[in-house]
Amino acid sequence: MSDSGARATPPDPPETTRPHRLSLILVRHGCSTWNTEQRIQGQLDPPLSELGEEQARLLGERLADMQFDGFYTSDLRRAADTAGAVAERLGRAPQSVPELREIALGEWEGLTRAEITERYPKQWQAWLKQPDWDIVPGGEGTRHFEERVGRGLDQLMERHPTGRVLVVTHGGVIQVALLRVVGRSSNGLFPFTIENTSLTVIEGRPPRMVVSRVNDTCHLN
């Protein structure tokens, strides 16, 4: 440790060496302007904030020396711009995968929690009692969201039986990917902490998949 006491970024663990089995590296996008304002984003498309741009730059620095067999992004701006910062360091462009968009949250998109409480009091009280994506007016719903994300992930696994695959996406998508491994539905509950530009790693293929890392933000320290 240096005399300054600064925290050094630890070396990446063994799963980040070129694997013989599939290694999905799932990255949440950088902080958006609506993350800062605590507005529901869903499938609306706010840009990265200044903080998000800096997070994306640091993420790109961390991944610059790694080799990937596939590089993908959600088509929403906050994910695509995060992937763009990484692409500058990797020297390759990501492919867009619309199936890996965030869940659509209908009439709640663009609103703060206070605004939802005021405009949709019955639905909000129902949500507080038992969270369920099907409560959201005009929303995508649990089943459709999970099937869509599952379809996108399955397509990537079919395309890449082995190797390291980088995917820049959204917190909700990463939650569904993790819950698929443990055999649970999201159903309105996201039990994992997934911070902006964090890395989550899932290895292997069904039915033998392993979560080897969750919410790794060492590059931000």
C-alpha positions in Angstrom: 0.0 0.0 0.0 1.3 3.5 -0.8 2.0 6.1 1.8 -0.9 8.1 0.6 -3.3 5.4 1.8 -5.1 5.3 -1.6 -7.0 2.2 -2.4 -5.5 0.2 -5.2 -7.8 -1.6 -7.7 -7.4 -5.3 -7.1 -6.4 -7.5 -10.0 -9.2 -9.1 -11.9 -9.9 -12.7 -10.7 -9.3 -15.8 -12.8 -12.6 -15.8 -14.6 -11.4 -12.7 -16.6 -8.6 -14.6 -18.2 -9.7 -16.0 -21.6 -12.2 -18.7 -20.5 -12.9 -22.1 -22.1 -16.5 -21.8 -21.0 -18.9 -18.9 -21.5 -18.3 -15.8 -19.3 -21.0 -13.1 -19.6 -19.8 -9.8 -18.2 -22.9 -7.7 -17.6 -22.4 -3.9 -17.1 -25.0 -1.4 -15.9 -24.9 1.9 -17.8 -23.4 5.0 -16.3 -25.4 7.4 -14.2 -28.0 9.3 -16.3 -29.5 12.7 -15.7 -32.7 11.0 -14.5 -30.8 8.8 -12.1 -29.5 12.0 -10.6 -33.1 13.4 -10.4 -34.5 10.1 -9.2 -36.9 9.8 -12.0 -38.3 6.5 -13.3 -36.6 5.8 -16.6 -37.9 2.5 -18.0 -37.6 2.7 -21.7 -37.4 6.5 -22.0 -34.0 7.8 -23.1 -32.3 10.4 -20.9 -28.6 10.9 -21.6 -25.6 10.2 -19.3 -24.9 12.9 -16.7 -21.4 14.3 -16.3 -20.9 11.8 -13.5 -22.1 9.0 -15.8 -19.7 10.1 -18.5 -16.8 10.0 -16.0 -17.9 6.5 -14.8 -18.0 5.3 -18.4 -14.5 6.6 -19.0 -13.2 4.8 -15.9 -14.9 1.7 -17.0 -13.3 1.9 -20.4 -9.9 2.3 -18.8 -10.5 -0.8 -16.7 -11.5 -3.0 -19.7 -9.0 -1.6 -22.2 -6.6 -4.4 -22.0 -9.2 -7.2 -22.0 -10.1 -9.3 -25.0 -13.8 -10.1 -25.8 -15.4 -12.6 -28.1 -18.5 -10.5 -28.2 -19.5 -6.9 -27.4 -23.1 -5.9 -27.1 -25.3 -3.1 -25.8 -28.9 -2.2 -25.2 -30.1 0.3 -27.8 -31.2 2.9 -25.2 -29.0 5.9 -25.2 -27.6 5.7 -21.6 -26.4 2.2 -22.3 -25.2 2.8 -25.8 -23.2 5.9 -24.8 -21.6 3.9 -21.9 -20.7 1.2 -24.4 -19.3 3.9 -26.7 -16.8 5.0 -24.1 -15.6 1.4 -23.7 -15.5 1.0 -27.5 -13.0 3.9 -27.8 -10.6 1.9 -25.6 -11.3 -1.5 -27.2 -11.1 -0.2 -30.8 -14.3 -2.0 -31.7 -18.0 -1.1 -31.9 -20.7 -3.0 -29.9 -23.7 -4.6 -31.5 -27.1 -3.4 -30.4 -29.6 -5.9 -28.8 -33.0 -4.3 -28.3 -34.2 -7.3 -26.2 -31.8 -6.1 -23.4 -33.6 -2.8 -22.9 -34.8 -1.9 -19.4 -38.4 -2.9 -18.4 -41.1 -0.5 -19.8 -42.8 1.2 -16.9 -45.7 2.8 -18.8 -47.3 5.8 -17.2 -44.7 5.9 -14.4 -41.8 6.7 -16.7 -40.4 10.2 -16.2 -42.0 10.6 -12.8 -40.5 10.8 -9.4 -41.7 8.7 -6.5 -43.6 11.8 -5.1 -45.3 12.3 -8.4 -46.3 8.7 -8.6 -47.7 8.8 -5.1 -49.8 11.9 -6.0 -51.1 10.7 -9.4 -51.5 7.0 -8.8 -52.3 6.6 -5.1 -54.1 3.2 -5.3 -51.5 1.6 -7.5 -48.7 3.0 -5.3 -50.3 1.6 -2.1 -50.7 -1.8 -3.8 -47.0 -1.6 -4.8 -46.0 -0.9 -1.2 -48.0 -3.8 0.0 -46.7 -6.3 -2.6 -44.4 -5.1 -5.4 -45.5 -6.4 -8.8 -44.6 -5.1 -12.2 -48.1 -5.9 -13.4 -49.4 -3.1 -11.1 -47.8 -0.3 -13.2 -50.4 1.3 -15.5 -49.4 0.7 -19.2 -46.3 -1.2 -18.2 -44.7 -4.2 -19.8 -45.4 -6.6 -16.9 -43.3 -9.2 -15.3 -43.8 -12.1 -17.7 -43.2 -10.2 -20.9 -40.1 -8.5 -19.4 -38.5 -11.7 -18.2 -39.3 -13.6 -21.4 -37.8 -10.7 -23.5 -34.6 -10.6 -21.5 -34.4 -14.4 -21.4 -34.7 -14.4 -25.2 -31.9 -11.9 -25.6 -29.6 -13.7 -23.3 -30.3 -17.1 -24.9 -29.5 -15.6 -28.3 -26.1 -14.5 -27.0 -25.4 -17.9 -25.5 -26.3 -19.6 -28.7 -23.9 -17.3 -30.6 -21.1 -17.7 -28.1 -20.9 -21.2 -26.6 -17.6 -20.2 -25.0 -15.5 -17.1 -24.5 -15.8 -13.8 -22.9 -18.8 -11.6 -23.8 -19.3 -8.0 -22.7 -22.9 -6.7 -22.4 -23.7 -3.1 -21.5 -27.3 -3.0 -20.3 -29.6 -2.0 -17.4 -30.0 -2.8 -13.7 -33.4 -4.5 -14.2 -31.9 -6.7 -17.0 -29.0 -7.7 -14.8 -31.4 -8.5 -11.9 -33.4 -10.9 -14.2 -30.2 -12.5 -15.5 -29.1 -13.2 -11.9 -32.5 -14.4 -10.8 -32.6 -16.8 -13.8 -29.4 -18.5 -12.4 -31.0 -18.9 -8.9 -34.4 -20.0 -10.4 -36.5 -17.1 -9.2 -38.8 -14.5 -10.8 -38.2 -10.8 -10.3 -42.0 -10.0 -9.9 -41.3 -6.4 -8.9 -38.5 -7.2 -6.4 -34.8 -6.6 -7.3 -32.8 -8.2 -4.5 -29.3 -7.3 -5.8 -27.5 -4.0 -5.6 -26.5 -3.1 -9.1 -24.7 0.3 -9.3 -23.9 2.4 -12.3 -21.1 0.9 -14.4 -20.8 -2.1 -12.1 -19.6 -5.5 -13.4 -21.6 -8.6 -12.8 -20.2 -11.9 -14.1 -22.2 -15.1 -14.9 -20.3 -18.1 -16.1 -21.3 -21.4 -17.8 -24.4 -22.4 -19.6 -27.8 -23.7 -18.4 -28.4 -25.8 -16.4 -24.9 -25.2 -14.8 -24.4 -21.5 -14.4 -22.4 -19.8 -11.7 -22.6 -16.1 -10.5 -18.9 -15.3 -9.9 -19.1 -11.6 -9.3 -21.9 -9.0 -8.5 -21.8 -5.2 -8.5 -18.0 -4.8 -8.9 -17.2 -1.1 -9.0 -13.5 -1.2 -8.2 -12.7 1.1 -11.1 -14.7 3.9 -9.4 -12.8 3.9 -6.2 
